[in-house]
Amino acid sequence: MPMAAQDIARLIRESIPDAEVRIEDLAGDGDHYAATVISAAFAGKSRVAQHQMVYAALKGRMGGELHALKLTTLAPPG
């Protein structure tokens, strides 16, 4: 069963409370998303470490309920 965009955003915010999360359904099928996540928690971390934080927030749903996620992570300017 596909995963709803609001569920993706909720899981990320539960793990990264200050995250600004934008989700876009790329194919209109509830299975292929793009996510932009902005959080101060990413400051000083490599892109790989930032992505690992988001994947950890999804609690093993990548590759199962969530088939594809194009991920962009950023620390806020400042």
C-alpha beads as a LAMMPS data file, in Angstrom:
LAMMPS data file: protein, C-alpha beads

78 atoms
77 bonds

1 atom types
1 bond types

-500.0 500.0 xlo xhi
-500.0 500.0 ylo yhi
-500.0 500.0 zlo zhi

Masses

1 110.0

Atoms # bond

1 1 1 0.000 0.000 0.000
2 1 1 1.423 3.419 -0.943
3 1 1 2.367 5.897 1.737
4 1 1 0.564 9.256 2.002
5 1 1 2.613 12.453 1.723
6 1 1 1.327 13.699 5.086
7 1 1 2.539 10.484 6.738
8 1 1 6.031 11.001 5.315
9 1 1 6.103 14.589 6.594
10 1 1 4.761 13.532 10.009
11 1 1 7.429 10.839 10.487
12 1 1 10.191 13.273 9.549
13 1 1 8.874 15.963 11.915
14 1 1 8.555 13.447 14.754
15 1 1 12.261 12.651 14.430
16 1 1 13.496 16.117 13.441
17 1 1 11.099 18.480 15.262
18 1 1 12.343 21.749 13.740
19 1 1 12.206 20.387 10.184
20 1 1 10.477 22.306 7.448
21 1 1 9.223 19.538 5.156
22 1 1 7.865 19.867 1.627
23 1 1 6.615 16.741 -0.140
24 1 1 5.765 16.479 -3.841
25 1 1 4.095 13.438 -5.423
26 1 1 6.177 13.052 -8.588
27 1 1 4.049 10.536 -10.469
28 1 1 0.609 11.048 -8.926
29 1 1 0.653 7.443 -7.737
30 1 1 1.442 7.922 -4.033
31 1 1 4.594 5.887 -4.529
32 1 1 7.197 8.281 -5.980
33 1 1 7.916 11.418 -3.986
34 1 1 10.369 14.280 -3.763
35 1 1 11.044 15.684 -0.308
36 1 1 12.840 18.845 0.692
37 1 1 13.790 18.909 4.357
38 1 1 15.317 21.974 6.003
39 1 1 16.590 21.695 9.575
40 1 1 19.192 23.275 11.835
41 1 1 20.001 19.693 12.894
42 1 1 21.736 19.277 9.516
43 1 1 24.273 22.068 10.177
44 1 1 27.834 20.790 9.967
45 1 1 26.758 17.318 8.786
46 1 1 27.646 15.794 5.436
47 1 1 24.895 15.310 2.862
48 1 1 25.116 11.553 3.504
49 1 1 24.627 12.059 7.250
50 1 1 21.672 14.383 6.594
51 1 1 20.019 11.807 4.340
52 1 1 20.664 9.058 6.886
53 1 1 18.807 11.136 9.488
54 1 1 15.774 11.401 7.198
55 1 1 15.851 7.695 6.273
56 1 1 16.070 6.797 9.973
57 1 1 12.998 8.972 10.580
58 1 1 11.089 6.884 8.014
59 1 1 11.591 3.814 10.238
60 1 1 12.313 1.216 7.573
61 1 1 9.517 2.204 5.198
62 1 1 11.903 3.036 2.330
63 1 1 11.763 0.303 -0.284
64 1 1 8.511 -1.031 1.142
65 1 1 5.555 1.299 1.675
66 1 1 7.648 4.103 0.208
67 1 1 9.048 3.024 -3.138
68 1 1 11.035 6.090 -4.240
69 1 1 12.065 9.311 -2.532
70 1 1 14.126 12.024 -4.198
71 1 1 15.638 13.757 -1.179
72 1 1 17.010 17.274 -0.805
73 1 1 18.315 18.285 2.617
74 1 1 19.468 21.731 3.704
75 1 1 20.494 23.567 6.837
76 1 1 18.872 26.998 7.134
77 1 1 21.133 29.924 6.317
78 1 1 22.697 31.605 9.235

Bonds

1 1 1 2
2 1 2 3
3 1 3 4
4 1 4 5
5 1 5 6
6 1 6 7
7 1 7 8
8 1 8 9
9 1 9 10
10 1 10 11
11 1 11 12
12 1 12 13
13 1 13 14
14 1 14 15
15 1 15 16
16 1 16 17
17 1 17 18
18 1 18 19
19 1 19 20
20 1 20 21
21 1 21 22
22 1 22 23
23 1 23 24
24 1 24 25
25 1 25 26
26 1 26 27
27 1 27 28
28 1 28 29
29 1 29 30
30 1 30 31
31 1 31 32
32 1 32 33
33 1 33 34
34 1 34 35
35 1 35 36
36 1 36 37
37 1 37 38
38 1 38 39
39 1 39 40
40 1 40 41
41 1 41 42
42 1 42 43
43 1 43 44
44 1 44 45
45 1 45 46
46 1 46 47
47 1 47 48
48 1 48 49
49 1 49 50
50 1 50 51
51 1 51 52
52 1 52 53
53 1 53 54
54 1 54 55
55 1 55 56
56 1 56 57
57 1 57 58
58 1 58 59
59 1 59 60
60 1 60 61
61 1 61 62
62 1 62 63
63 1 63 64
64 1 64 65
65 1 65 66
66 1 66 67
67 1 67 68
68 1 68 69
69 1 69 70
70 1 70 71
71 1 71 72
72 1 72 73
73 1 73 74
74 1 74 75
75 1 75 76
76 1 76 77
77 1 77 78
